[in-house]
């Protein structure tokens, strides 16, 4: 399963996986507007991979098969204040 990966020109650490290079016909227009101009990163055979960086490879394969694309968002940022409060026994109320 060949997969093309693009990074967003508007959103940091956001990537779009599609089945064919430069084919965004299955990606909803509002998502493309929010994503910005796709910047090609790489193309690879997903079936020859065991894992992907932070993305769940099974989910990526499923979304590509069912929807024709997969959107990888950056992981949520840690709230350092909440971590500090928890470590020091302070209530977050």
C-alpha positions in Angstrom: 0.0 0.0 0.0 1.8 3.1 -1.3 1.3 6.1 0.9 2.2 9.8 0.3 2.8 12.0 3.3 2.4 15.8 3.4 3.0 18.3 6.1 0.7 21.3 6.7 1.7 24.8 5.8 -0.6 26.2 8.5 -0.4 23.7 11.4 2.8 22.7 13.0 3.5 19.0 13.3 0.4 18.1 11.4 0.6 15.5 8.5 -1.7 14.2 5.9 -1.4 10.6 4.6 -3.1 9.9 1.2 -3.2 6.9 -1.1 -1.8 8.5 -4.2 0.7 11.4 -4.5 -1.0 14.7 -5.1 -4.5 13.2 -5.0 -6.5 15.0 -2.4 -10.0 14.2 -3.9 -11.0 12.1 -0.9 -10.0 14.8 1.7 -12.9 17.0 2.7 -12.6 20.6 1.5 -12.9 22.2 5.0 -10.0 20.0 6.2 -7.9 21.1 3.2 -8.6 24.7 3.9 -7.5 24.3 7.5 -4.5 22.2 6.5 -3.2 24.7 4.0 -1.1 24.0 1.0 0.2 20.4 1.4 4.0 20.2 1.3 5.2 16.8 0.1 7.4 15.0 2.6 7.8 11.4 1.4 6.3 8.4 -0.2 6.6 4.8 1.1 5.1 1.4 1.1 3.0 1.2 4.2 2.7 -2.6 4.0 6.4 -3.0 4.5 6.4 -1.0 7.7 5.9 -2.4 11.3 5.5 1.0 12.9 5.3 4.7 12.3 6.7 7.5 14.5 3.8 8.6 16.7 1.0 7.3 14.5 -0.8 3.9 15.1 0.0 2.0 11.9 -3.1 -0.1 12.2 -5.3 3.0 12.4 -3.4 4.7 9.5 -4.1 1.6 7.3 -7.7 1.4 8.4 -8.4 5.1 7.7 -6.6 5.0 4.3 -8.7 2.0 3.3 -12.0 3.3 4.6 -11.7 7.1 4.0 -8.8 7.5 1.6 -6.7 9.7 4.0 -5.4 9.9 7.5 -4.7 13.1 9.4 -1.9 13.0 12.0 -2.1 15.7 14.6 0.6 16.6 17.1 0.4 15.0 20.5 -1.3 17.2 23.1 1.1 19.5 25.1 1.7 18.7 28.7 0.2 21.2 31.1 3.3 21.8 33.3 1.4 23.7 35.9 -1.0 20.8 36.5 2.0 18.4 36.7 3.7 20.6 39.3 0.5 20.9 41.3 0.0 17.1 41.3 3.6 16.4 42.3 3.2 18.8 45.2 -0.2 17.7 46.4 -2.0 20.8 45.4 -5.6 20.5 44.3 -6.4 21.7 40.7 -9.8 23.2 41.7 
